[in-house]
Amino acid sequence: MDELRKFGKNILINENEANILLKYNIDVTKCNSIDEVLLLVDRVDDDLTDEEYDEIDYVANNLAERKYYMEMNK
């Protein structure tokens, strides 16, 4: 598993997830929060293949779970 790195303002994400997001024109270095990244994921074009949808959905689920645990540890 890739090690988590800090991108943007306190967005913990691994290199693979960042690359998948870049594939869909989501640059996490320009985002201020995981919420912003998730919003951009939500706005990704609906004309995705099943594999593309699964790929970006997997990243979104990982980010949402990571956000949940980060908030629990505050």
C-alpha positions as CSV (number, residue, x, y, z in Angstrom):
1,M,0.0,0.0,0.0
2,D,1.2,3.5,-0.8
3,E,2.2,5.7,2.0
4,L,-0.1,8.7,2.7
5,R,1.3,12.1,1.8
6,K,0.0,15.5,2.6
7,F,-1.4,17.4,-0.5
8,G,-2.9,20.8,-0.6
9,K,-4.1,21.9,2.8
10,N,-4.1,18.8,5.0
11,I,-5.3,16.3,2.5
12,L,-3.8,12.9,3.2
13,I,-3.8,10.8,0.1
14,N,-1.5,8.2,-1.5
15,E,0.3,8.6,-4.8
16,N,-2.0,6.1,-6.6
17,E,-5.2,7.9,-5.5
18,A,-3.7,11.3,-6.5
19,N,-2.8,9.9,-10.0
20,I,-6.4,8.5,-10.4
21,L,-7.8,11.9,-9.5
22,L,-5.5,13.6,-11.9
23,K,-6.7,11.3,-14.7
24,Y,-10.1,12.9,-14.2
25,N,-8.7,16.4,-14.0
26,I,-8.8,16.7,-10.2
27,D,-5.6,18.3,-8.9
28,V,-5.6,17.7,-5.1
29,T,-2.7,20.2,-4.7
30,K,-5.2,23.0,-5.5
31,C,-7.9,21.8,-3.1
32,N,-8.3,23.0,0.4
33,S,-10.0,20.0,1.9
34,I,-11.1,16.4,1.4
35,D,-14.7,17.8,1.1
36,E,-13.6,19.9,-1.9
37,V,-12.0,16.9,-3.5
38,L,-15.2,14.8,-3.0
39,L,-17.3,17.6,-4.5
40,L,-15.1,17.6,-7.6
41,V,-15.3,13.8,-7.8
42,D,-19.1,14.2,-7.7
43,R,-19.0,16.6,-10.6
44,V,-17.0,14.2,-12.9
45,D,-18.7,13.6,-16.2
46,D,-21.4,11.0,-16.2
47,D,-20.1,9.3,-19.4
48,L,-17.8,7.0,-17.6
49,T,-17.3,3.3,-18.3
50,D,-18.0,0.9,-15.5
51,E,-14.3,0.5,-14.8
52,E,-13.8,4.3,-14.7
53,Y,-16.7,4.7,-12.4
54,D,-15.4,2.0,-10.1
55,E,-12.0,3.5,-10.1
56,I,-13.0,7.0,-9.1
57,D,-15.7,5.7,-6.7
58,Y,-13.0,3.6,-4.9
59,V,-10.9,6.7,-4.4
60,A,-13.9,8.7,-3.2
61,N,-14.9,6.0,-0.7
62,N,-11.3,5.9,0.6
63,L,-11.2,9.7,1.0
64,A,-14.6,9.8,2.8
65,E,-13.5,7.1,5.2
66,R,-10.2,8.8,5.8
67,K,-12.0,12.1,6.5
68,Y,-14.3,10.3,9.0
69,Y,-11.4,8.9,11.0
70,M,-9.5,12.1,10.9
71,E,-12.5,13.9,12.4
72,M,-12.9,11.2,15.0
73,N,-9.3,11.8,16.2
74,K,-9.7,15.5,16.7
